[in-house]
Amino acid sequence: QVQLVESGGGLVQAGGSLRLSCAASGRTFSSYTMGWFRQAPGKEREFVAAIKWSGGNTYYADSVKGRFTISRDNAKNTVYLQMNSLKPEDTAVYYCAAGYYSDYVRARSVSKYDYWGQGTQVTVSS
């Protein structure tokens, strides 16, 4: 069992940066693939980024590649999402998730994650 709590969201102007954190509780945090997803009003939840348990494999949605960086600190049971060059279309609720699959296809799938945080709002103004 893993409990996830996101923080770091807020309001930022276009071109600005935010760093999201996701603190996990549970003894086996280091065994999970960790993902970030987002959901804008009226839209489906979509994949943003994922990182394998070892930190060696990372995946990104094309829309954020080159602007966002996912990282994890297993000693602190925390995963991060550094978001730079933010755009108004990045506005959404951002969710942290934990799952067992680390391959490219399943790590991008909402349905392959077993544990979810409550979400944190990110708003980018133009």
Buried (B, 14 or more C-beta within 10 A) or exposed (E): EBEBBBBBBEEBEEEBEBBBBBBBEBEEBBEBBBBBBBBBEEEEBBBBBBBBBEBEBBBBBEBBEEBBBBBBEBEEBBBBBBBBEBBEEBBBBBBBBBBEBBEEEBBBBBEBBEBBBEBBEBBBEE
